[in-house]
Amino acid sequence: MPFANFKVPEKTLTPKQKEEIVARTTELYVEIYGERARGNTMVLVEEVADGGWGVSGNVLTLAMLGEAAPADAGDA
C-alpha cells in the first residue's frame, strides 16, 4: 500500500488545502504504480504543534517563520 506522511506546522493549511494534498498525492502514486494504487493509497497530513519542530538544531515557531495562519481565516 503506498503511503505518504506530510508533517506541517499547525494551523497553516485550510481543510481545502489538505484535501488538495491528499488528492494530488494519490494521483502521483497512480501515475507511478498505475490505477491499482488508487484504492490503496494512504495519505496522512499531520499538524505539528507550534514550536514542536526544528531545523539545524533550532526550534521553529510560526512567529519565526513569519507565517500567518491561513486556517484561522476560515475555509478560504
All heavy atoms as TSV, in Angstrom:
chain	resi	resn	atom	element	x	y	z
A	1	MET	N	N	0.837	-1.169	0.000
A	1	MET	CA	C	0.000	0.000	0.000
A	1	MET	C	C	0.888	1.241	0.000
A	1	MET	O	O	1.697	1.425	0.909
A	1	MET	CB	C	-0.908	-0.011	1.234
A	1	MET	CG	C	-1.472	1.330	1.562
A	1	MET	SD	S	-2.635	1.484	2.944
A	1	MET	CE	C	-2.206	0.286	4.113
A	2	PRO	N	N	0.760	2.126	-0.994
A	2	PRO	CA	C	1.510	3.377	-0.987
A	2	PRO	C	C	1.078	4.248	0.200
A	2	PRO	O	O	-0.099	4.301	0.540
A	2	PRO	CB	C	1.142	4.053	-2.303
A	2	PRO	CG	C	0.645	2.954	-3.176
A	2	PRO	CD	C	0.005	1.969	-2.240
A	3	PHE	N	N	2.051	4.901	0.815
A	3	PHE	CA	C	1.784	5.718	1.992
A	3	PHE	C	C	2.630	6.984	1.934
A	3	PHE	O	O	3.816	6.926	1.637
A	3	PHE	CB	C	2.122	4.924	3.254
A	3	PHE	CG	C	1.988	5.716	4.521
A	3	PHE	CD1	C	0.745	5.988	5.053
A	3	PHE	CD2	C	3.105	6.190	5.177
A	3	PHE	CE1	C	0.616	6.714	6.230
A	3	PHE	CE2	C	2.988	6.920	6.355
A	3	PHE	CZ	C	1.739	7.183	6.880
A	4	ALA	N	N	2.004	8.130	2.204
A	4	ALA	CA	C	2.722	9.405	2.286
A	4	ALA	C	C	2.333	10.080	3.593
A	4	ALA	O	O	1.166	10.071	3.973
A	4	ALA	CB	C	2.361	10.292	1.108
A	5	ASN	N	N	3.320	10.654	4.265
A	5	ASN	CA	C	3.085	11.318	5.540
A	5	ASN	C	C	3.641	12.736	5.451
A	5	ASN	O	O	4.845	12.918	5.329
A	5	ASN	CB	C	3.761	10.549	6.669
A	5	ASN	CG	C	3.451	11.105	8.042
A	5	ASN	OD1	O	2.874	12.164	8.192
A	5	ASN	ND2	N	3.848	10.372	9.045
A	6	PHE	N	N	2.756	13.717	5.493
A	6	PHE	CA	C	3.140	15.126	5.463
A	6	PHE	C	C	3.027	15.685	6.867
A	6	PHE	O	O	1.991	15.551	7.511
A	6	PHE	CB	C	2.212	15.919	4.532
A	6	PHE	CG	C	2.365	15.563	3.095
A	6	PHE	CD1	C	1.636	14.519	2.540
A	6	PHE	CD2	C	3.232	16.272	2.283
A	6	PHE	CE1	C	1.772	14.184	1.205
A	6	PHE	CE2	C	3.383	15.944	0.942
A	6	PHE	CZ	C	2.647	14.892	0.403
A	7	LYS	N	N	4.080	16.311	7.343
A	7	LYS	CA	C	4.054	16.983	8.640
A	7	LYS	C	C	4.157	18.473	8.355
A	7	LYS	O	O	5.108	18.921	7.709
A	7	LYS	CB	C	5.199	16.503	9.529
A	7	LYS	CG	C	5.048	15.044	9.911
A	7	LYS	CD	C	6.151	14.604	10.845
A	7	LYS	CE	C	6.107	13.129	11.122
A	7	LYS	NZ	N	5.090	12.701	12.017
A	8	VAL	N	N	3.168	19.213	8.841
A	8	VAL	CA	C	3.100	20.647	8.567
A	8	VAL	C	C	2.883	21.411	9.865
A	8	VAL	O	O	2.338	20.867	10.828
A	8	VAL	CB	C	1.964	20.972	7.568
A	8	VAL	CG1	C	2.188	20.264	6.236
A	8	VAL	CG2	C	0.608	20.597	8.133
A	9	PRO	N	N	3.297	22.673	9.911
A	9	PRO	CA	C	3.023	23.465	11.106
A	9	PRO	C	C	1.517	23.573	11.347
A	9	PRO	O	O	0.741	23.770	10.408
A	9	PRO	CB	C	3.622	24.837	10.789
A	9	PRO	CG	C	4.629	24.577	9.713
A	9	PRO	CD	C	4.071	23.437	8.927
A	10	GLU	N	N	1.125	23.447	12.603
A	10	GLU	CA	C	-0.284	23.523	12.990
A	10	GLU	C	C	-0.918	24.829	12.507
A	10	GLU	O	O	-0.307	25.889	12.582
A	10	GLU	CB	C	-0.338	23.437	14.516
A	10	GLU	CG	C	-1.724	23.366	15.094
A	10	GLU	CD	C	-1.653	23.185	16.609
A	10	GLU	OE1	O	-0.952	23.973	17.275
A	10	GLU	OE2	O	-2.283	22.244	17.098
A	11	LYS	N	N	-2.140	24.713	12.000
A	11	LYS	CA	C	-2.977	25.842	11.590
A	11	LYS	C	C	-2.401	26.647	10.429
A	11	LYS	O	O	-2.671	27.834	10.303
A	11	LYS	CB	C	-3.260	26.766	12.775
A	11	LYS	CG	C	-4.021	26.079	13.888
A	11	LYS	CD	C	-4.296	27.027	15.032
A	11	LYS	CE	C	-5.024	26.288	16.139
A	11	LYS	NZ	N	-5.207	27.092	17.331
A	12	THR	N	N	-1.606	26.015	9.569
A	12	THR	CA	C	-1.085	26.729	8.403
A	12	THR	C	C	-1.770	26.319	7.109
A	12	THR	O	O	-1.528	26.936	6.082
A	12	THR	CB	C	0.437	26.531	8.244
A	12	THR	OG1	O	0.724	25.143	8.091
A	12	THR	CG2	C	1.194	27.101	9.441
A	13	LEU	N	N	-2.608	25.278	7.172
A	13	LEU	CA	C	-3.335	24.829	5.989
A	13	LEU	C	C	-4.827	24.847	6.261
A	13	LEU	O	O	-5.268	24.508	7.366
A	13	LEU	CB	C	-2.931	23.404	5.605
A	13	LEU	CG	C	-1.503	23.177	5.156
A	13	LEU	CD1	C	-1.271	21.688	4.928
A	13	LEU	CD2	C	-1.196	23.963	3.893
A	14	THR	N	N	-5.587	25.196	5.249
A	14	THR	CA	C	-7.038	25.117	5.352
A	14	THR	C	C	-7.468	23.676	5.069
A	14	THR	O	O	-6.694	22.900	4.482
A	14	THR	CB	C	-7.711	26.046	4.329
A	14	THR	OG1	O	-7.405	25.572	3.007
A	14	THR	CG2	C	-7.261	27.498	4.500
A	15	PRO	N	N	-8.687	23.306	5.442
A	15	PRO	CA	C	-9.177	21.978	5.079
A	15	PRO	C	C	-9.120	21.734	3.567
A	15	PRO	O	O	-8.778	20.632	3.130
A	15	PRO	CB	C	-10.618	21.980	5.589
A	15	PRO	CG	C	-10.583	22.917	6.758
A	15	PRO	CD	C	-9.630	24.006	6.327
A	16	LYS	N	N	-9.383	22.745	2.782
A	16	LYS	CA	C	-9.343	22.607	1.323
A	16	LYS	C	C	-7.913	22.305	0.841
A	16	LYS	O	O	-7.706	21.492	-0.055
A	16	LYS	CB	C	-9.868	23.870	0.666
A	16	LYS	CG	C	-10.078	23.750	-0.804
A	16	LYS	CD	C	-10.818	24.959	-1.325
A	16	LYS	CE	C	-11.506	24.565	-2.605
A	16	LYS	NZ	N	-12.641	25.377	-2.925
A	17	GLN	N	N	-6.922	22.942	1.441
A	17	GLN	CA	C	-5.530	22.678	1.075
A	17	GLN	C	C	-5.127	21.262	1.456
A	17	GLN	O	O	-4.402	20.597	0.716
A	17	GLN	CB	C	-4.605	23.695	1.745
A	17	GLN	CG	C	-4.731	25.088	1.155
A	17	GLN	CD	C	-3.996	26.126	1.966
A	17	GLN	OE1	O	-4.051	26.127	3.196
A	17	GLN	NE2	N	-3.299	27.020	1.284
A	18	LYS	N	N	-5.597	20.782	2.592
A	18	LYS	CA	C	-5.312	19.400	2.994
A	18	LYS	C	C	-5.939	18.424	2.006
A	18	LYS	O	O	-5.312	17.426	1.622
A	18	LYS	CB	C	-5.824	19.127	4.402
A	18	LYS	CG	C	-5.052	19.855	5.476
A	18	LYS	CD	C	-5.686	19.602	6.832
A	18	LYS	CE	C	-5.189	20.553	7.883
A	18	LYS	NZ	N	-5.884	20.384	9.159
A	19	GLU	N	N	-7.156	18.699	1.582
A	19	GLU	CA	C	-7.813	17.852	0.574
A	19	GLU	C	C	-6.997	17.817	-0.709
A	19	GLU	O	O	-6.857	16.769	-1.345
A	19	GLU	CB	C	-9.217	18.376	0.277
A	19	GLU	CG	C	-10.217	18.139	1.377
A	19	GLU	CD	C	-11.581	18.746	1.064
A	19	GLU	OE1	O	-11.896	18.953	-0.132
A	19	GLU	OE2	O	-12.324	19.017	2.017
A	20	GLU	N	N	-6.440	18.964	-1.089
A	20	GLU	CA	C	-5.637	19.022	-2.308
A	20	GLU	C	C	-4.366	18.183	-2.170
A	20	GLU	O	O	-3.961	17.483	-3.104
A	20	GLU	CB	C	-5.274	20.467	-2.644
A	20	GLU	CG	C	-4.550	20.581	-3.963
A	20	GLU	CD	C	-4.325	22.004	-4.417
A	20	GLU	OE1	O	-4.852	22.943	-3.792
A	20	GLU	OE2	O	-3.604	22.174	-5.418
A	21	ILE	N	N	-3.730	18.237	-1.011
A	21	ILE	CA	C	-2.543	17.413	-0.777
A	21	ILE	C	C	-2.887	15.935	-0.924
A	21	ILE	O	O	-2.175	15.179	-1.588
A	21	ILE	CB	C	-1.935	17.691	0.617
A	21	ILE	CG1	C	-1.286	19.072	0.644
A	21	ILE	CG2	C	-0.921	16.606	1.003
A	21	ILE	CD1	C	-0.853	19.532	2.026
A	22	VAL	N	N	-4.000	15.515	-0.334
A	22	VAL	CA	C	-4.414	14.112	-0.413
A	22	VAL	C	C	-4.707	13.717	-1.864
A	22	VAL	O	O	-4.222	12.688	-2.352
A	22	VAL	CB	C	-5.632	13.847	0.496
A	22	VAL	CG1	C	-6.198	12.455	0.254
A	22	VAL	CG2	C	-5.258	14.029	1.961
A	23	ALA	N	N	-5.472	14.545	-2.561
A	23	ALA	CA	C	-5.859	14.223	-3.939
A	23	ALA	C	C	-4.642	14.190	-4.868
A	23	ALA	O	O	-4.475	13.242	-5.654
A	23	ALA	CB	C	-6.884	15.231	-4.446
A	24	ARG	N	N	-3.782	15.174	-4.779
A	24	ARG	CA	C	-2.637	15.241	-5.685
A	24	ARG	C	C	-1.606	14.157	-5.371
A	24	ARG	O	O	-0.981	13.612	-6.289
A	24	ARG	CB	C	-2.014	16.626	-5.640
A	24	ARG	CG	C	-2.962	17.661	-6.283
A	24	ARG	CD	C	-2.435	19.050	-6.230
A	24	ARG	NE	N	-1.269	19.178	-7.096
A	24	ARG	CZ	C	-0.603	20.319	-7.258
A	24	ARG	NH1	N	-0.985	21.406	-6.619
A	24	ARG	NH2	N	0.442	20.374	-8.060
A	25	THR	N	N	-1.431	13.835	-4.113
A	25	THR	CA	C	-0.512	12.762	-3.751
A	25	THR	C	C	-1.030	11.421	-4.267
A	25	THR	O	O	-0.265	10.610	-4.805
A	25	THR	CB	C	-0.307	12.713	-2.224
A	25	THR	OG1	O	0.201	13.981	-1.792
A	25	THR	CG2	C	0.662	11.617	-1.827
A	26	THR	N	N	-2.332	11.197	-4.109
A	26	THR	CA	C	-2.935	9.969	-4.631
A	26	THR	C	C	-2.724	9.879	-6.132
A	26	THR	O	O	-2.335	8.823	-6.657
A	26	THR	CB	C	-4.432	9.911	-4.286
A	26	THR	OG1	O	-4.581	9.951	-2.861
A	26	THR	CG2	C	-5.080	8.649	-4.836
A	27	GLU	N	N	-2.948	10.982	-6.850
A	27	GLU	CA	C	-2.757	10.980	-8.308
A	27	GLU	C	C	-1.307	10.689	-8.676
A	27	GLU	O	O	-1.042	9.988	-9.654
A	27	GLU	CB	C	-3.207	12.306	-8.918
A	27	GLU	CG	C	-4.709	12.501	-8.903
A	27	GLU	CD	C	-5.469	11.366	-9.589
A	27	GLU	OE1	O	-5.042	10.890	-10.666
A	27	GLU	OE2	O	-6.504	10.951	-9.038
A	28	LEU	N	N	-0.361	11.197	-7.889
A	28	LEU	CA	C	1.049	10.919	-8.152
A	28	LEU	C	C	1.338	9.426	-8.043
A	28	LEU	O	O	1.991	8.835	-8.913
A	28	LEU	CB	C	1.936	11.696	-7.176
A	28	LEU	CG	C	3.432	11.423	-7.282
A	28	LEU	CD1	C	3.974	11.840	-8.646
A	28	LEU	CD2	C	4.165	12.137	-6.167
A	29	TYR	N	N	0.830	8.791	-6.985
A	29	TYR	CA	C	1.039	7.351	-6.834
A	29	TYR	C	C	0.364	6.574	-7.966
A	29	TYR	O	O	0.912	5.571	-8.436
A	29	TYR	CB	C	0.542	6.857	-5.481
A	29	TYR	CG	C	1.518	7.079	-4.352
A	29	TYR	CD1	C	1.159	7.787	-3.219
A	29	TYR	CD2	C	2.803	6.555	-4.409
A	29	TYR	CE1	C	2.056	7.981	-2.176
A	29	TYR	CE2	C	3.705	6.741	-3.380
A	29	TYR	CZ	C	3.323	7.456	-2.260
A	29	TYR	OH	O	4.214	7.641	-1.237
A	30	VAL	N	N	-0.791	7.029	-8.414
A	30	VAL	CA	C	-1.461	6.369	-9.537
A	30	VAL	C	C	-0.608	6.487	-10.797
A	30	VAL	O	O	-0.479	5.533	-11.561
A	30	VAL	CB	C	-2.878	6.939	-9.745
A	30	VAL	CG1	C	-3.476	6.459	-11.059
A	30	VAL	CG2	C	-3.790	6.551	-8.574
A	31	GLU	N	N	-0.006	7.660	-11.012
A	31	GLU	CA	C	0.876	7.829	-12.175
A	31	GLU	C	C	2.053	6.862	-12.115
A	31	GLU	O	O	2.480	6.332	-13.136
A	31	GLU	CB	C	1.426	9.259	-12.221
A	31	GLU	CG	C	0.441	10.292	-12.679
A	31	GLU	CD	C	1.053	11.691	-12.654
A	31	GLU	OE1	O	2.284	11.825	-12.884
A	31	GLU	OE2	O	0.299	12.642	-12.401
A	32	ILE	N	N	2.576	6.639	-10.925
A	32	ILE	CA	C	3.757	5.791	-10.774
A	32	ILE	C	C	3.407	4.306	-10.800
A	32	ILE	O	O	4.033	3.522	-11.510
A	32	ILE	CB	C	4.501	6.136	-9.465
A	32	ILE	CG1	C	5.078	7.552	-9.558
A	32	ILE	CG2	C	5.595	5.111	-9.158
A	32	ILE	CD1	C	5.570	8.117	-8.243
A	33	TYR	N	N	2.388	3.910	-10.028
A	33	TYR	CA	C	2.054	2.492	-9.861
A	33	TYR	C	C	0.888	2.010	-10.715
A	33	TYR	O	O	0.634	0.815	-10.770
A	33	TYR	CB	C	1.721	2.196	-8.391
A	33	TYR	CG	C	2.904	2.288	-7.474
A	33	TYR	CD1	C	3.044	3.360	-6.609
A	33	TYR	CD2	C	3.881	1.302	-7.469
A	33	TYR	CE1	C	4.133	3.450	-5.751
A	33	TYR	CE2	C	4.972	1.382	-6.611
A	33	TYR	CZ	C	5.095	2.457	-5.769
A	33	TYR	OH	O	6.176	2.550	-4.922
A	34	GLY	N	N	0.181	2.930	-11.308
A	34	GLY	CA	C	-0.982	2.544	-12.086
A	34	GLY	C	C	-2.258	2.642	-11.255
A	34	GLY	O	O	-2.227	2.884	-10.043
A	35	GLU	N	N	-3.357	2.442	-11.916
A	35	GLU	CA	C	-4.675	2.624	-11.305
A	35	GLU	C	C	-4.889	1.736	-10.076
A	35	GLU	O	O	-5.658	2.080	-9.181
A	35	GLU	CB	C	-5.759	2.359	-12.351
A	35	GLU	CG	C	-7.115	2.864	-11.994
A	35	GLU	CD	C	-7.187	4.364	-11.742
A	35	GLU	OE1	O	-6.573	5.146	-12.482
A	35	GLU	OE2	O	-7.884	4.753	-10.772
A	36	ARG	N	N	-4.179	0.627	-9.998
A	36	ARG	CA	C	-4.359	-0.274	-8.859
A	36	ARG	C	C	-4.000	0.402	-7.532
A	36	ARG	O	O	-4.438	-0.024	-6.466
A	36	ARG	CB	C	-3.529	-1.543	-9.037
A	36	ARG	CG	C	-2.037	-1.324	-8.915
A	36	ARG	CD	C	-1.253	-2.607	-9.201
A	36	ARG	NE	N	0.148	-2.466	-8.891
A	36	ARG	CZ	C	1.066	-1.983	-9.725
A	36	ARG	NH1	N	0.718	-1.593	-10.944
A	36	ARG	NH2	N	2.329	-1.898	-9.363
A	37	ALA	N	N	-3.206	1.479	-7.573
A	37	ALA	CA	C	-2.787	2.171	-6.348
A	37	ALA	C	C	-3.879	3.079	-5.779
A	37	ALA	O	O	-3.864	3.379	-4.591
A	37	ALA	CB	C	-1.538	2.998	-6.616
A	38	ARG	N	N	-4.833	3.492	-6.602
A	38	ARG	CA	C	-5.821	4.473	-6.159
A	38	ARG	C	C	-6.567	4.032	-4.893
A	38	ARG	O	O	-6.683	4.779	-3.934
A	38	ARG	CB	C	-6.825	4.791	-7.265
A	38	ARG	CG	C	-7.785	5.914	-6.877
A	38	ARG	CD	C	-8.720	6.304	-8.006
A	38	ARG	NE	N	-8.043	6.598	-9.246
A	38	ARG	CZ	C	-7.422	7.750	-9.532
A	38	ARG	NH1	N	-7.391	8.712	-8.641
A	38	ARG	NH2	N	-6.834	7.927	-10.702
A	39	GLY	N	N	-7.062	2.826	-4.867
A	39	GLY	CA	C	-7.863	2.351	-3.749
A	39	GLY	C	C	-7.068	1.986	-2.509
A	39	GLY	O	O	-7.651	1.731	-1.455
A	40	ASN	N	N	-5.741	1.992	-2.635
A	40	ASN	CA	C	-4.905	1.566	-1.513
A	40	ASN	C	C	-3.951	2.644	-1.004
A	40	ASN	O	O	-3.163	2.389	-0.101
A	40	ASN	CB	C	-4.067	0.346	-1.922
A	40	ASN	CG	C	-4.932	-0.832	-2.259
A	40	ASN	OD1	O	-5.806	-1.192	-1.493
A	40	ASN	ND2	N	-4.716	-1.418	-3.412
A	41	THR	N	N	-4.000	3.810	-1.613
A	41	THR	CA	C	-3.075	4.871	-1.215
A	41	THR	C	C	-3.560	5.551	0.053
A	41	THR	O	O	-4.709	5.975	0.150
A	41	THR	CB	C	-2.921	5.911	-2.343
A	41	THR	OG1	O	-2.322	5.267	-3.470
A	41	THR	CG2	C	-2.055	7.075	-1.915
A	42	MET	N	N	-2.650	5.652	1.033
A	42	MET	CA	C	-2.970	6.333	2.283
A	42	MET	C	C	-2.114	7.587	2.375
A	42	MET	O	O	-0.898	7.532	2.184
A	42	MET	CB	C	-2.681	5.435	3.476
A	42	MET	CG	C	-3.001	6.076	4.785
A	42	MET	SD	S	-2.696	4.908	6.134
A	42	MET	CE	C	-3.122	5.918	7.510
A	43	VAL	N	N	-2.767	8.716	2.647
A	43	VAL	CA	C	-2.070	9.982	2.809
A	43	VAL	C	C	-2.440	10.542	4.174
A	43	VAL	O	O	-3.620	10.679	4.497
A	43	VAL	CB	C	-2.448	10.986	1.700
A	43	VAL	CG1	C	-1.692	12.300	1.879
A	43	VAL	CG2	C	-2.189	10.394	0.317
A	44	LEU	N	N	-1.426	10.847	4.974
A	44	LEU	CA	C	-1.638	11.372	6.310
A	44	LEU	C	C	-1.047	12.776	6.378
A	44	LEU	O	O	0.138	12.963	6.096
A	44	LEU	CB	C	-0.958	10.457	7.330
A	44	LEU	CG	C	-1.038	10.847	8.793
A	44	LEU	CD1	C	-2.479	10.901	9.266
A	44	LEU	CD2	C	-0.244	9.860	9.622
A	45	VAL	N	N	-1.884	13.761	6.725
A	45	VAL	CA	C	-1.417	15.128	6.914
A	45	VAL	C	C	-1.458	15.397	8.413
A	45	VAL	O	O	-2.532	15.467	9.003
A	45	VAL	CB	C	-2.290	16.148	6.142
A	45	VAL	CG1	C	-1.770	17.566	6.366
A	45	VAL	CG2	C	-2.329	15.817	4.653
A	46	GLU	N	N	-0.274	15.481	9.014
A	46	GLU	CA	C	-0.166	15.682	10.462
A	46	GLU	C	C	0.215	17.134	10.752
A	46	GLU	O	O	1.156	17.656	10.167
A	46	GLU	CB	C	0.923	14.792	11.046
A	46	GLU	CG	C	0.583	13.340	11.074
A	46	GLU	CD	C	1.662	12.555	11.779
A	46	GLU	OE1	O	2.640	12.181	11.110
A	46	GLU	OE2	O	1.513	12.333	13.000
A	47	GLU	N	N	-0.512	17.733	11.675
A	47	GLU	CA	C	-0.189	19.086	12.097
A	47	GLU	C	C	0.682	19.022	13.347
A	47	GLU	O	O	0.325	18.409	14.346
A	47	GLU	CB	C	-1.458	19.870	12.394
A	47	GLU	CG	C	-2.280	20.132	11.149
A	47	GLU	CD	C	-3.444	21.056	11.422
A	47	GLU	OE1	O	-4.476	20.536	11.878
A	47	GLU	OE2	O	-3.298	22.265	11.201
A	48	VAL	N	N	1.839	19.659	13.273
A	48	VAL	CA	C	2.778	19.688	14.380
A	48	VAL	C	C	2.536	20.973	15.174
A	48	VAL	O	O	2.448	22.060	14.601
A	48	VAL	CB	C	4.236	19.638	13.863
A	48	VAL	CG1	C	5.225	19.714	15.006
A	48	VAL	CG2	C	4.455	18.383	13.032
A	49	ALA	N	N	2.424	20.838	16.491
A	49	ALA	CA	C	2.180	21.997	17.356
A	49	ALA	C	C	3.279	23.035	17.188
A	49	ALA	O	O	4.441	22.702	16.938
A	49	ALA	CB	C	2.103	21.556	18.814
A	50	ASP	N	N	2.902	24.301	17.317
A	50	ASP	CA	C	3.849	25.395	17.200
A	50	ASP	C	C	5.010	25.169	18.164
A	50	ASP	O	O	4.819	24.871	19.349
A	50	ASP	CB	C	3.155	26.728	17.513
A	50	ASP	CG	C	3.967	27.921	17.049
A	50	ASP	OD1	O	4.719	27.803	16.065
A	50	ASP	OD2	O	3.835	29.000	17.671
A	51	GLY	N	N	6.215	25.264	17.667
A	51	GLY	CA	C	7.398	25.020	18.478
A	51	GLY	C	C	7.759	23.561	18.605
A	51	GLY	O	O	8.698	23.207	19.311
A	52	GLY	N	N	7.025	22.681	17.926
A	52	GLY	CA	C	7.242	21.244	18.041
A	52	GLY	C	C	8.177	20.674	16.997
A	52	GLY	O	O	8.236	19.458	16.839
A	53	TRP	N	N	8.895	21.518	16.291
A	53	TRP	CA	C	9.842	21.003	15.324
A	53	TRP	C	C	10.991	21.985	15.163
A	53	TRP	O	O	10.933	23.113	15.647
A	53	TRP	CB	C	9.166	20.696	14.006
A	53	TRP	CG	C	8.576	21.874	13.270
A	53	TRP	CD1	C	8.146	23.069	13.795
A	53	TRP	CD2	C	8.364	21.970	11.886
A	53	TRP	NE1	N	7.677	23.876	12.812
A	53	TRP	CE2	C	7.791	23.221	11.612
A	53	TRP	CE3	C	8.583	21.117	10.825
A	53	TRP	CZ2	C	7.444	23.644	10.326
A	53	TRP	CZ3	C	8.222	21.550	9.560
A	53	TRP	CH2	C	7.661	22.789	9.325
A	54	GLY	N	N	12.033	21.548	14.498
A	54	GLY	CA	C	13.184	22.411	14.322
A	54	GLY	C	C	14.026	21.996	13.148
A	54	GLY	O	O	13.858	20.918	12.594
A	55	VAL	N	N	14.950	22.874	12.792
A	55	VAL	CA	C	15.888	22.631	11.707
A	55	VAL	C	C	17.261	23.107	12.179
A	55	VAL	O	O	17.367	24.172	12.806
A	55	VAL	CB	C	15.471	23.386	10.423
A	55	VAL	CG1	C	16.517	23.252	9.336
A	55	VAL	CG2	C	14.132	22.895	9.913
A	56	SER	N	N	18.263	22.344	11.895
A	56	SER	CA	C	19.643	22.711	12.226
A	56	SER	C	C	19.836	23.006	13.709
A	56	SER	O	O	20.564	23.920	14.085
A	56	SER	CB	C	20.085	23.914	11.390
A	56	SER	OG	O	20.012	23.616	10.019
A	57	GLY	N	N	19.155	22.279	14.557
A	57	GLY	CA	C	19.309	22.443	15.994
A	57	GLY	C	C	18.515	23.591	16.594
A	57	GLY	O	O	18.648	23.880	17.780
A	58	ASN	N	N	17.672	24.244	15.783
A	58	ASN	CA	C	16.877	25.372	16.259
A	58	ASN	C	C	15.398	25.043	16.210
A	58	ASN	O	O	14.895	24.558	15.188
A	58	ASN	CB	C	17.131	26.615	15.396
A	58	ASN	CG	C	18.580	27.049	15.441
A	58	ASN	OD1	O	19.109	27.326	16.508
A	58	ASN	ND2	N	19.209	27.087	14.283
A	59	VAL	N	N	14.681	25.305	17.298
A	59	VAL	CA	C	13.237	25.111	17.336
A	59	VAL	C	C	12.587	26.209	16.509
A	59	VAL	O	O	12.949	27.388	16.620
A	59	VAL	CB	C	12.720	25.142	18.789
A	59	VAL	CG1	C	11.202	25.101	18.821
A	59	VAL	CG2	C	13.297	23.980	19.579
A	60	LEU	N	N	11.649	25.834	15.662
A	60	LEU	CA	C	10.955	26.799	14.817
A	60	LEU	C	C	9.552	27.063	15.342
A	60	LEU	O	O	8.887	26.166	15.836
A	60	LEU	CB	C	10.862	26.285	13.385
A	60	LEU	CG	C	12.181	26.082	12.658
A	60	LEU	CD1	C	11.927	25.545	11.261
A	60	LEU	CD2	C	12.963	27.377	12.583
A	61	THR	N	N	9.115	28.295	15.207
A	61	THR	CA	C	7.752	28.691	15.555
A	61	THR	C	C	7.167	29.442	14.371
A	61	THR	O	O	7.896	29.907	13.485
A	61	THR	CB	C	7.724	29.606	16.798
A	61	THR	OG1	O	8.391	30.828	16.475
A	61	THR	CG2	C	8.373	28.943	18.003
A	62	LEU	N	N	5.846	29.588	14.358
A	62	LEU	CA	C	5.207	30.349	13.289
A	62	LEU	C	C	5.712	31.782	13.272
A	62	LEU	O	O	5.914	32.373	12.213
A	62	LEU	CB	C	3.685	30.327	13.453
A	62	LEU	CG	C	3.009	29.001	13.150
A	62	LEU	CD1	C	1.518	29.093	13.431
A	62	LEU	CD2	C	3.243	28.591	11.708
A	63	ALA	N	N	5.920	32.366	14.447
A	63	ALA	CA	C	6.413	33.736	14.511
A	63	ALA	C	C	7.785	33.845	13.839
A	63	ALA	O	O	8.045	34.801	13.101
A	63	ALA	CB	C	6.492	34.187	15.964
A	64	MET	N	N	8.639	32.863	14.076
A	64	MET	CA	C	9.963	32.876	13.455
A	64	MET	C	C	9.878	32.706	11.948
A	64	MET	O	O	10.659	33.282	11.202
A	64	MET	CB	C	10.833	31.768	14.040
A	64	MET	CG	C	11.226	31.989	15.480
A	64	MET	SD	S	12.040	30.546	16.186
A	64	MET	CE	C	13.554	30.515	15.252
A	65	LEU	N	N	8.939	31.919	11.522
A	65	LEU	CA	C	8.770	31.674	10.088
A	65	LEU	C	C	8.047	32.820	9.391
A	65	LEU	O	O	7.987	32.861	8.170
A	65	LEU	CB	C	7.992	30.371	9.855
A	65	LEU	CG	C	8.691	29.095	10.325
A	65	LEU	CD1	C	7.741	27.914	10.230
A	65	LEU	CD2	C	9.942	28.847	9.507
A	66	GLY	N	N	7.460	33.728	10.182
A	66	GLY	CA	C	6.741	34.851	9.601
A	66	GLY	C	C	5.455	34.427	8.925
A	66	GLY	O	O	5.007	35.051	7.976
A	67	GLU	N	N	4.860	33.345	9.412
A	67	GLU	CA	C	3.662	32.798	8.787
A	67	GLU	C	C	2.406	33.256	9.502
A	67	GLU	O	O	2.284	33.116	10.703
A	67	GLU	CB	C	3.694	31.264	8.832
A	67	GLU	CG	C	4.715	30.642	7.960
A	67	GLU	CD	C	4.377	30.724	6.492
A	67	GLU	OE1	O	3.182	30.638	6.146
A	67	GLU	OE2	O	5.299	30.874	5.696
A	68	ALA	N	N	1.487	33.804	8.743
A	68	ALA	CA	C	0.130	33.991	9.255
A	68	ALA	C	C	-0.569	32.660	9.046
A	68	ALA	O	O	-0.307	31.957	8.077
A	68	ALA	CB	C	-0.570	35.098	8.486
A	69	ALA	N	N	-1.433	32.288	9.923
A	69	ALA	CA	C	-2.118	31.006	9.819
A	69	ALA	C	C	-3.367	31.150	8.969
A	69	ALA	O	O	-4.386	31.643	9.439
A	69	ALA	CB	C	-2.454	30.482	11.207
A	70	PRO	N	N	-3.322	30.749	7.684
A	70	PRO	CA	C	-4.499	30.892	6.824
A	70	PRO	C	C	-5.680	30.096	7.305
A	70	PRO	O	O	-6.821	30.434	7.022
A	70	PRO	CB	C	-4.024	30.404	5.450
A	70	PRO	CG	C	-2.801	29.607	5.707
A	70	PRO	CD	C	-2.220	30.104	6.996
A	71	ALA	N	N	-5.452	29.036	8.059
A	71	ALA	CA	C	-6.571	28.225	8.559
A	71	ALA	C	C	-7.432	29.049	9.513
A	71	ALA	O	O	-8.613	28.782	9.679
A	71	ALA	CB	C	-6.063	26.973	9.243
A	72	ASP	N	N	-6.863	30.075	10.159
A	72	ASP	CA	C	-7.637	30.936	11.049
A	72	ASP	C	C	-8.601	31.811	10.271
A	72	ASP	O	O	-9.578	32.307	10.809
A	72	ASP	CB	C	-6.712	31.840	11.867
A	72	ASP	CG	C	-5.916	31.071	12.902
A	72	ASP	OD1	O	-6.298	29.909	13.195
A	72	ASP	OD2	O	-4.935	31.609	13.413
A	73	ALA	N	N	-8.308	32.012	8.986
A	73	ALA	CA	C	-9.142	32.892	8.165
A	73	ALA	C	C	-10.364	32.177	7.605
A	73	ALA	O	O	-11.093	32.727	6.804
A	73	ALA	CB	C	-8.298	33.455	7.016
A	74	GLY	N	N	-10.563	30.959	7.995
A	74	GLY	CA	C	-11.731	30.208	7.514
A	74	GLY	C	C	-11.342	29.159	6.520
A	74	GLY	O	O	-10.205	28.722	6.464
A	75	ASP	N	N	-12.256	28.812	5.665
A	75	ASP	CA	C	-12.076	27.721	4.699
A	75	ASP	C	C	-11.742	28.251	3.327
A	75	ASP	O	O	-12.182	27.737	2.327
A	75	ASP	CB	C	-13.354	26.887	4.685
A	75	ASP	CG	C	-13.111	25.502	4.127
A	75	ASP	OD1	O	-11.979	25.022	4.143
A	75	ASP	OD2	O	-14.098	24.910	3.666
A	76	ALA	N	N	-10.948	29.299	3.251
A	76	ALA	CA	C	-10.643	30.027	2.016
A	76	ALA	C	C	-10.306	29.161	0.866
A	76	ALA	O	O	-9.689	28.289	0.662
A	76	ALA	CB	C	-9.520	31.017	2.262
